[in-house]
Amino acid sequence: MVAASGLSLVKTSISMNTMQVIALVIGFVVSFLVALLVVDKFINFLKRKPMRVFAIYRILIGAIILILAFTKLMPM
């Protein structure tokens, strides 16, 4: 994220004042910390409640879509 943001700033040649740089740094740090927390909570949730039902549902929907596409009932 840092590299992509830096490259974008260099390409567009935007001059930023001190407050904008501070806001960008704070935003990056906060979003990084929140992402770490959310990923950790989501992994813990998946350990307790596997997503078997969701996986079966997705496989069935995919199979139905393939059948409809091969029988030309659903145009691709």
C-alpha positions in Angstrom: 0.0 0.0 0.0 2.8 2.4 0.8 4.6 1.7 -2.5 1.3 2.1 -4.5 0.5 5.3 -2.8 4.0 6.6 -3.2 4.1 5.7 -6.9 0.7 7.4 -7.4 1.9 10.6 -5.6 5.1 10.6 -7.7 3.3 10.0 -11.0 0.8 12.8 -10.4 3.4 15.2 -9.0 1.1 16.4 -6.3 2.7 18.6 -3.7 1.3 18.0 -0.3 1.5 20.2 2.7 2.5 18.9 6.2 -1.1 18.4 7.3 -1.9 16.3 4.3 1.1 14.1 4.8 0.2 13.6 8.5 -3.4 12.7 7.5 -2.1 10.2 5.0 0.3 8.6 7.5 -2.4 8.4 10.2 -4.9 7.0 7.8 -2.4 4.3 6.6 -1.5 3.3 10.2 -5.1 3.2 11.4 -6.3 1.2 8.4 -3.4 -1.3 8.8 -4.2 -1.8 12.5 -7.9 -2.3 11.8 -7.1 -4.8 9.0 -5.0 -6.8 11.4 -7.7 -6.9 14.0 -10.4 -7.8 11.5 -8.4 -10.6 9.9 -7.5 -12.0 13.3 -11.2 -12.0 14.3 -12.3 -13.5 11.0 -9.8 -16.3 11.3 -10.9 -17.1 14.8 -14.6 -17.1 13.6 -13.7 -19.5 10.8 -12.0 -21.8 13.3 -15.2 -22.0 15.4 -17.7 -22.0 12.5 -16.5 -23.5 9.2 -18.2 -22.4 6.1 -19.2 -25.8 4.8 -22.8 -24.7 4.0 -21.6 -21.6 2.1 -19.1 -23.8 0.1 -21.8 -26.3 -0.8 -24.2 -23.5 -1.8 -21.5 -22.0 -4.1 -20.7 -25.3 -5.7 -24.4 -26.0 -6.4 -25.0 -22.5 -7.8 -21.9 -22.9 -10.0 -23.1 -26.3 -11.3 -26.6 -25.0 -12.0 -25.1 -22.0 -14.0 -22.8 -24.4 -16.0 -25.8 -26.7 -16.8 -27.9 -23.7 -17.9 -25.1 -22.3 -20.0 -24.3 -25.7 -21.7 -28.0 -26.3 -22.5 -28.3 -22.7 -23.9 -31.1 -21.8 -21.4 -28.9 -19.0 -20.2 -27.0 -17.0 -22.8 -23.3 -16.3 -22.0 
